[in-house]
Amino acid sequence: MLMTILCGSWLPGSVDAQGGANDKRTLVEVRTELGTLILALYNETPVHRDNFIQHVEEGVYDSLLFHRAVPDFMVEGGEPTSKYAPAGRRVASTPPSPALQQEIVPGLIHKHGALSASPASEDVDSLTHDSRFFIVLGVVYTQEELDQVAERNERSGGSFDLGPFERETYGTIGGLPRLDGGYTVFGEVVDGLDVLDALSKLPCDGWDRPLSDIRMFMRVMK
């Protein structure tokens, strides 16, 4: 039986598109030499949730690298070629097979610790990579800065609004509001944010690849 948590018990302020108090969230353990992250996957994004669980259970992520780490932005992993990528080389992006359609859900935002799907390519905004993902670092915003983000979003025709929940979240724990509506958020870190911060502070090369290889090993918690 999968280890799960009650919707909302660990995730204050998150939406529940299924509308039921009995919905659970699957937990995934991510072990690294810097420590362990616990991810909670969102039921509101079932395609990405199930795809991620399948990859974890099949061992797809084991020994892959967190191959990008950008302070105040994000850490990225899940690239299949990173498992054997020589040190000092840029980790190449492989075409996903198959790519996934985005699942953009209002209320699931790019707050600090959010788990989001990497794009499949720079040319197709509606598709996400089959296995690559990133975890948001971001920064804390003032309300004036959020006003500017909202204005840019309106000018660009964006569909995401910065309501009271979003403003409270970005004004306290921080994140990357400019990414909302452009990428699929399908989970979040519920334990181990200190490990995420440690990952973000690693010395990196010119391609944002950590100089020390940080490998991941995952399991669905039971």
DRENTOR-609583 format. One record per residue (C-alpha): residue in three letters; x, y, z; residue number from 1. Coordinates in pm, whole numbers, plus 50000, padded with zeros to 5 digits. Layout:
N
+------+-------+-------+-------+-----+
: code :    px :    py :    pz : pos :
+------+-------+-------+-------+-----+
:  ALA :     X :     Y :     Z : NUM :
...
+------+-------+-------+-------+-----+
END
This chain:
222
+------+-------+-------+-------+-----+
: code :    px :    py :    pz : pos :
+------+-------+-------+-------+-----+
:  MET : 50000 : 50000 : 50000 :   1 :
:  LEU : 50137 : 50340 : 49904 :   2 :
:  MET : 50223 : 50575 : 50187 :   3 :
:  THR : 50001 : 50880 : 50144 :   4 :
:  ILE : 49893 : 51191 : 50330 :   5 :
:  LEU : 49556 : 51355 : 50361 :   6 :
:  CYS : 49507 : 51636 : 50114 :   7 :
:  GLY : 49567 : 51962 : 50296 :   8 :
:  SER : 49715 : 51808 : 50611 :   9 :
:  TRP : 50070 : 51882 : 50500 :  10 :
:  LEU : 49987 : 52119 : 50218 :  11 :
:  PRO : 49810 : 52427 : 50358 :  12 :
:  GLY : 49655 : 52645 : 50093 :  13 :
:  SER : 49687 : 52395 : 49809 :  14 :
:  VAL : 49384 : 52330 : 49594 :  15 :
:  ASP : 49198 : 52003 : 49569 :  16 :
:  ALA : 49056 : 51971 : 49221 :  17 :
:  GLN : 48892 : 51642 : 49315 :  18 :
:  GLY : 48692 : 51819 : 49584 :  19 :
:  GLY : 48713 : 51540 : 49840 :  20 :
:  ALA : 48861 : 51531 : 50189 :  21 :
:  ASN : 48946 : 51164 : 50137 :  22 :
:  ASP : 49195 : 51230 : 49858 :  23 :
:  LYS : 49551 : 51127 : 49943 :  24 :
:  ARG : 49885 : 51237 : 49811 :  25 :
:  THR : 50154 : 50983 : 49724 :  26 :
:  LEU : 50494 : 51042 : 49884 :  27 :
:  VAL : 50825 : 50977 : 49709 :  28 :
:  GLU : 51161 : 50962 : 49887 :  29 :
:  VAL : 51458 : 51111 : 49700 :  30 :
:  ARG : 51793 : 51013 : 49854 :  31 :
:  THR : 52114 : 51203 : 49777 :  32 :
:  GLU : 52453 : 51221 : 49944 :  33 :
:  LEU : 52348 : 51564 : 50077 :  34 :
:  GLY : 52038 : 51426 : 50246 :  35 :
:  THR : 51684 : 51315 : 50168 :  36 :
:  LEU : 51392 : 51497 : 50009 :  37 :
:  ILE : 51031 : 51386 : 50049 :  38 :
:  LEU : 50802 : 51478 : 49759 :  39 :
:  ALA : 50421 : 51484 : 49775 :  40 :
:  LEU : 50259 : 51436 : 49432 :  41 :
:  TYR : 49942 : 51626 : 49343 :  42 :
:  ASN : 49627 : 51435 : 49250 :  43 :
:  GLU : 49514 : 51735 : 49047 :  44 :
:  THR : 49777 : 51644 : 48784 :  45 :
:  PRO : 49711 : 51271 : 48742 :  46 :
:  VAL : 49903 : 51221 : 48416 :  47 :
:  HIS : 50226 : 51362 : 48557 :  48 :
:  ARG : 50169 : 51198 : 48896 :  49 :
:  ASP : 50121 : 50851 : 48748 :  50 :
:  ASN : 50409 : 50895 : 48502 :  51 :
:  PHE : 50641 : 50997 : 48785 :  52 :
:  ILE : 50532 : 50707 : 49007 :  53 :
:  GLN : 50584 : 50460 : 48721 :  54 :
:  HIS : 50936 : 50593 : 48658 :  55 :
:  VAL : 51022 : 50571 : 49028 :  56 :
:  GLU : 50892 : 50214 : 49058 :  57 :
:  GLU : 51082 : 50110 : 48744 :  58 :
:  GLY : 51408 : 50261 : 48876 :  59 :
:  VAL : 51432 : 50513 : 48592 :  60 :
:  TYR : 51564 : 50789 : 48820 :  61 :
:  ASP : 51815 : 50582 : 49015 :  62 :
:  SER : 52174 : 50708 : 48965 :  63 :
:  LEU : 52064 : 51006 : 48752 :  64 :
:  LEU : 52213 : 51345 : 48840 :  65 :
:  PHE : 52078 : 51671 : 48965 :  66 :
:  HIS : 52253 : 51817 : 48663 :  67 :
:  ARG : 52162 : 52186 : 48702 :  68 :
:  ALA : 52164 : 52403 : 49011 :  69 :
:  VAL : 52094 : 52777 : 48987 :  70 :
:  PRO : 52072 : 52975 : 49314 :  71 :
:  ASP : 51742 : 53161 : 49362 :  72 :
:  PHE : 51602 : 52980 : 49058 :  73 :
:  MET : 51584 : 52599 : 49061 :  74 :
:  VAL : 51761 : 52263 : 49064 :  75 :
:  GLU : 51692 : 52022 : 48776 :  76 :
:  GLY : 51726 : 51648 : 48735 :  77 :
:  GLY : 51581 : 51344 : 48563 :  78 :
:  GLU : 51775 : 51367 : 48236 :  79 :
:  PRO : 51836 : 51006 : 48120 :  80 :
:  THR : 52180 : 51080 : 47969 :  81 :
:  SER : 52308 : 51225 : 48296 :  82 :
:  LYS : 52370 : 50877 : 48438 :  83 :
:  TYR : 52682 : 50836 : 48227 :  84 :
:  ALA : 52764 : 51200 : 48149 :  85 :
:  PRO : 53143 : 51256 : 48175 :  86 :
:  ALA : 53255 : 51506 : 48438 :  87 :
:  GLY : 53305 : 51856 : 48303 :  88 :
:  ARG : 53063 : 51808 : 48012 :  89 :
:  ARG : 52726 : 51971 : 47960 :  90 :
:  VAL : 52441 : 51727 : 48019 :  91 :
:  ALA : 52256 : 51698 : 47687 :  92 :
:  SER : 51879 : 51695 : 47664 :  93 :
:  THR : 51726 : 51393 : 47495 :  94 :
:  PRO : 51392 : 51415 : 47316 :  95 :
:  PRO : 51126 : 51270 : 47548 :  96 :
:  SER : 50947 : 50958 : 47436 :  97 :
:  PRO : 50665 : 51008 : 47481 :  98 :
:  ALA : 50621 : 51371 : 47575 :  99 :
:  LEU : 50333 : 51460 : 47807 : 100 :
:  GLN : 50062 : 51718 : 47758 : 101 :
:  GLN : 50078 : 51994 : 48018 : 102 :
:  GLU : 49838 : 51992 : 48313 : 103 :
:  ILE : 49808 : 52355 : 48422 : 104 :
:  VAL : 49592 : 52381 : 48734 : 105 :
:  PRO : 49505 : 52718 : 48898 : 106 :
:  GLY : 49629 : 52723 : 49256 : 107 :
:  LEU : 49923 : 52490 : 49191 : 108 :
:  ILE : 50199 : 52748 : 49180 : 109 :
:  HIS : 50576 : 52772 : 49159 : 110 :
:  LYS : 50637 : 52837 : 49526 : 111 :
:  HIS : 50964 : 52749 : 49700 : 112 :
:  GLY : 50989 : 52369 : 49690 : 113 :
:  ALA : 50740 : 52315 : 49406 : 114 :
:  LEU : 50803 : 52016 : 49178 : 115 :
:  SER : 50751 : 52110 : 48814 : 116 :
:  ALA : 50791 : 51932 : 48480 : 117 :
:  SER : 51065 : 52050 : 48245 : 118 :
:  PRO : 50958 : 52144 : 47891 : 119 :
:  ALA : 50994 : 51885 : 47618 : 120 :
:  SER : 51152 : 52137 : 47384 : 121 :
:  GLU : 51195 : 52509 : 47339 : 122 :
:  ASP : 50958 : 52502 : 47043 : 123 :
:  VAL : 50648 : 52330 : 47186 : 124 :
:  ASP : 50508 : 52500 : 47495 : 125 :
:  SER : 50225 : 52250 : 47544 : 126 :
:  LEU : 50448 : 51944 : 47597 : 127 :
:  THR : 50658 : 51844 : 47897 : 128 :
:  HIS : 50955 : 51610 : 47913 : 129 :
:  ASP : 50886 : 51247 : 47992 : 130 :
:  SER : 51130 : 51238 : 48286 : 131 :
:  ARG : 51306 : 51571 : 48345 : 132 :
:  PHE : 51183 : 51785 : 48633 : 133 :
:  PHE : 51289 : 52086 : 48834 : 134 :
:  ILE : 51235 : 52195 : 49195 : 135 :
:  VAL : 51180 : 52564 : 49256 : 136 :
:  LEU : 51403 : 52777 : 49476 : 137 :
:  GLY : 51293 : 53131 : 49391 : 138 :
:  VAL : 51297 : 53439 : 49610 : 139 :
:  VAL : 51055 : 53626 : 49837 : 140 :
:  TYR : 50866 : 53906 : 49660 : 141 :
:  THR : 50735 : 54236 : 49790 : 142 :
:  GLN : 50376 : 54325 : 49705 : 143 :
:  GLU : 50504 : 54597 : 49472 : 144 :
:  GLU : 50712 : 54340 : 49284 : 145 :
:  LEU : 50410 : 54112 : 49260 : 146 :
:  ASP : 50211 : 54403 : 49114 : 147 :
:  GLN : 50474 : 54426 : 48840 : 148 :
:  VAL : 50453 : 54050 : 48778 : 149 :
:  ALA : 50074 : 54077 : 48752 : 150 :
:  GLU : 50101 : 54364 : 48505 : 151 :
:  ARG : 50345 : 54172 : 48285 : 152 :
:  ASN : 50119 : 53867 : 48300 : 153 :
:  GLU : 49819 : 54073 : 48191 : 154 :
:  ARG : 50010 : 54236 : 47904 : 155 :
:  SER : 50127 : 53896 : 47777 : 156 :
:  GLY : 49777 : 53749 : 47793 : 157 :
:  GLY : 49863 : 53509 : 48075 : 158 :
:  SER : 49578 : 53319 : 48236 : 159 :
:  PHE : 49713 : 53302 : 48591 : 160 :
:  ASP : 49599 : 53558 : 48846 : 161 :
:  LEU : 49789 : 53660 : 49156 : 162 :
:  GLY : 49513 : 53625 : 49412 : 163 :
:  PRO : 49537 : 53648 : 49792 : 164 :
:  PHE : 49679 : 53294 : 49828 : 165 :
:  GLU : 49945 : 53349 : 49562 : 166 :
:  ARG : 50043 : 53688 : 49704 : 167 :
:  GLU : 50065 : 53551 : 50057 : 168 :
:  THR : 50275 : 53255 : 49943 : 169 :
:  TYR : 50517 : 53449 : 49725 : 170 :
:  GLY : 50543 : 53721 : 49988 : 171 :
:  THR : 50637 : 53478 : 50267 : 172 :
:  ILE : 50806 : 53159 : 50145 : 173 :
:  GLY : 50887 : 53288 : 49796 : 174 :
:  GLY : 50906 : 53120 : 49458 : 175 :
:  LEU : 50890 : 53205 : 49087 : 176 :
:  PRO : 50550 : 53354 : 49000 : 177 :
:  ARG : 50659 : 53436 : 48646 : 178 :
:  LEU : 50655 : 53061 : 48568 : 179 :
:  ASP : 50290 : 53012 : 48668 : 180 :
:  GLY : 50076 : 52907 : 48375 : 181 :
:  GLY : 50377 : 52804 : 48167 : 182 :
:  TYR : 50482 : 52479 : 48334 : 183 :
:  THR : 50308 : 52188 : 48504 : 184 :
:  VAL : 50344 : 52190 : 48883 : 185 :
:  PHE : 50272 : 51832 : 48994 : 186 :
:  GLY : 50407 : 51812 : 49349 : 187 :
:  GLU : 50615 : 51974 : 49619 : 188 :
:  VAL : 50886 : 51910 : 49874 : 189 :
:  VAL : 50725 : 51843 : 50212 : 190 :
:  ASP : 51045 : 51753 : 50394 : 191 :
:  GLY : 51409 : 51827 : 50318 : 192 :
:  LEU : 51401 : 52188 : 50201 : 193 :
:  ASP : 51742 : 52227 : 50366 : 194 :
:  VAL : 51873 : 51961 : 50126 : 195 :
:  LEU : 51726 : 52153 : 49833 : 196 :
:  ASP : 51900 : 52469 : 49952 : 197 :
:  ALA : 52228 : 52278 : 49991 : 198 :
:  LEU : 52196 : 52152 : 49633 : 199 :
:  SER : 52147 : 52507 : 49508 : 200 :
:  LYS : 52468 : 52626 : 49673 : 201 :
:  LEU : 52702 : 52371 : 49516 : 202 :
:  PRO : 52988 : 52514 : 49304 : 203 :
:  CYS : 52896 : 52473 : 48936 : 204 :
:  ASP : 53057 : 52502 : 48594 : 205 :
:  GLY : 52951 : 52736 : 48315 : 206 :
:  TRP : 52654 : 52511 : 48229 : 207 :
:  ASP : 52524 : 52523 : 48590 : 208 :
:  ARG : 52627 : 52161 : 48639 : 209 :
:  PRO : 52753 : 52093 : 48994 : 210 :
:  LEU : 53125 : 52016 : 48998 : 211 :
:  SER : 53050 : 51722 : 49229 : 212 :
:  ASP : 52807 : 51470 : 49083 : 213 :
:  ILE : 52495 : 51450 : 49302 : 214 :
:  ARG : 52302 : 51133 : 49216 : 215 :
:  MET : 51943 : 51058 : 49311 : 216 :
:  PHE : 51780 : 50736 : 49424 : 217 :
:  MET : 51403 : 50724 : 49460 : 218 :
:  ARG : 51135 : 50503 : 49605 : 219 :
:  VAL : 50760 : 50533 : 49649 : 220 :
:  MET : 50706 : 50530 : 50025 : 221 :
:  LYS : 50496 : 50235 : 50144 : 222 :
+------+-------+-------+-------+-----+
END
